[in-house]
Amino acid sequence: MTFEELKEMWIEELLEEYPASQDFLEKRDIVCVKCGAPVWGTLYENVAKKYVTEEEIKSTIKDLLVLLKG
């Protein structure tokens, strides 16, 4: 998976394909699926709600990509 593919992935799809991403997203206060909150949009859109600068957004997505690649 590339950075661009991950960035544009829908959260629902991400969580289905990569269950380990749930803890990452929760710890970063991006998405809390366990809380029962509805999840809409792409990974980028959800990360952008939490982080202000493009640098922070890209860094967070890159960190998740590293985690998923193991």
Secondary structure, 3 states (H helix, E strand, C coil): CCHHHHHCCEHHHHHHHCCCHHHHHHHCCCCCCCCCCCCCCEHHHHHHHHCCCHHHHHHHHHHHHHHHHC
